[in-house]
Amino acid sequence: MKVILFWKWTEYNKLKELVNNSLVDLWLNEFIEIAEDNSEELKKELDIKKEPALIIEEESIEFKDMIFEWIIPEEEEIKSMFVSIIWGAEQSCSPLKCSSWCSSCW
């Protein structure tokens, strides 16, 4: 999986730092790459209207989608997004009977 940060003119260092910190805190930094792209092709492909934008790409299934644009979310929101993407689809979690690592468990 890859996280692509799209930007052209805006300062995106804060977003990059938040994404990196979130991946490190969730122990995902070894598995998820952060890339940068400011190409017109990507902008047209995903219909990006404002920057910065965060895109998730999974090359093995040829999936790419813009998760958000024009905002820089709080670090907890970014962590929650990664937890939902990585573990949310596997199974639902209940705080009483948790069989996977999720936001209810930590």
N, C-alpha and C positions, 0 to 999 in steps of 0.2 A: 504494500500500500504506500501511496505517496500523498503528501500534502503539498499542494502548489499554492504559493502566495503570488497573486497577480497585483502588479502595481506599475504605475508609470511615473506619476508626478508626486504622489503623496509620500510622506515619510512612513515607512512600514516597519521600521526596526522594532517598535513596541509590539506589533502583532507577531513578528518573527520570534521575539523573546518570549512572549506569552505562550505561543504554540510549542516552542522548544521546552520551556519549563514544564508545561503540562505533560508532554511526552516523557520527560525525565521522571516526573513525579509518579506517573502511571507505569513506569518501567517499559515504555513502548519505544523509546528512542533507538533501540537496536533494531527494531522491526519496521519503523515508519520513517521514511526519508522526507526531509523538507526540501522542496525545490522552489526556485523563483522563475517566474515567466512574465514577461510584459509584452508578449507578441500580439499583434493585431489578429492573428489567426485564432489564438485562444479566446480573445475578447469577442470575436464574432461567433465562434463555435458555441460558447456558453452564454452569449447575449449579456455580457457584463456591461452595465451602464455606468457604475460608479466604482471607484477604487478606494481602499484596497479590497480584494476579494479573496476568500479562502475556498480552495477547490480540493475535493478528495478524488483521487484516481486509484483504481485497482486495475492494473494492466492485465492481470491473468484472466479477467472476465470482460475486458474492454469496457470498463465503466469509468465515467468521469462526470462529476456534477459539482456545481457551485453550491456551497453550503450557506455562505452569506457574503454580502458585499456592502461596502460603504461604512461599516461599523467595525469597531474593535471591541469584541465582547470582553467581559471579565474573565479572569483565569479559570474560575470555577465553572463558568459556562462552557469554556473550551474543553475542560476535563470531562464535564458531563456529556458533551457531544461525542468525544472519543469513546467513553464508556458505552454510550448508546450504540455507536456504530460497531464497536468491536464485540461487546458482550450482549448487547440488547437483543440482537436477533437470534441468539442461541437458545435462550429460554427466559421465561419471565422469572422474576425473583421476588420473594416475599421475605421480609425481615425475620419472620418466624421460622422459615425453612429455606435457607439460602444454600443453594448448591453451586453457585458460581460467584465470582467476585463482581460486585456491582455497587452502585452508589448507595443502596440501602444498607450495605454491609460495612461501609467504611466511614 
